């Protein structure tokens, strides 16, 4: 299969980085779920609409944030900002796990 290696299409990897491209929001969420499971934390949607998806750490006041956007001229979503600073204390993480 040809195309850009930057485009996530099949199996999720454990990497998320600025300017990364996703064909759909569903593909993006699948990668974030996989990433969060590997890093042992949970996230929640702070804002979601037709062109933006903004995720934050489930535990209030921690700095992990991720935002993807789709501009009108684009048919894909792109990571615009990513703060990969996840420092939740382990006891808080385990109290919140579902």
Order of alpha helices (4+ residues) and beta strands (2+ residues): beta-beta-alpha-beta-beta-beta-beta-alpha
